[in-house]
Amino acid sequence: MPAGEATGGETWYDVLGAAPEMGTDELRKHYHARALQLHPDKNPGDAAAAAAFQRVQSAWSVLGDAAARAAYDAAQAVAAGNRISEEVDLDDLHFEPAAAGAGGAVGEGEEAAAEAEDRYTWPCRCGENFTVTTSMLEEGCDVFGCDGCSLCIRVMYELASASDGEGQT
């Protein structure tokens, strides 16, 4: 099942019983609770529970990865009718290098690790920002939602190819 698809009108957040505004650590708690509830060892012979468990695994594979989650959220915003408000060249975004020594202590979770990543920002008309991380770009994401409203931007960029030094869109 593609990363952007959950069936029957439910989202990957619905599958985990979570909300889009939850942080990674809180989302992980919902994932663990659902996985424990639906695990095949706890429900032997229950085909519906096994299928639901697989959906929970699929949801976590998307929502547990920062870049995949950002791409999913942007796709959801576009699918919900949120329009792309503008196209912006990556060179025009404000670059914010990762803080020296950031990344957090062991056990602080993926949110602390995300803080250690270079990022780009672009102001939204609502007063918040569009936030783009280097890992999102490396994953091929090009549509990003605002941190504070439903608007989206498309970021135009080229990835450098390691073999020939030429870019690709």
CORGI-V285665 format. One line per field, one symbol per residue. phi: phi as a letter, one per 30 degrees, with the letter a starting at -180 (. if undefined). psi: psi as a letter, one per 40 degrees, with the letter a starting at -180 (. if undefined). A space follows every 50 residues. Layout:
phi: ???
psi: ???
This chain:
phi: .eeccbciiccdddedibceddddddddddeddddddceeddbdicdddd ddddddddddddddceddddddddddddddjddddacbdedddddbdedd idkidejdjdddddddcebbbbdcddjcbccbcddddddjdbcbdddbbc dbbcccabdddddbiccbc
psi: hidehiifeiiddddefiideiiddddddddddddddehddefhegdddd ddddddddddddeehddddddddddddddeehihdihhhdeeihhhiihh eieiiheeiddddddeiiiiihiieeeaihhhidddddeeiehhiieeae iiihhhihhhhddeeiii.
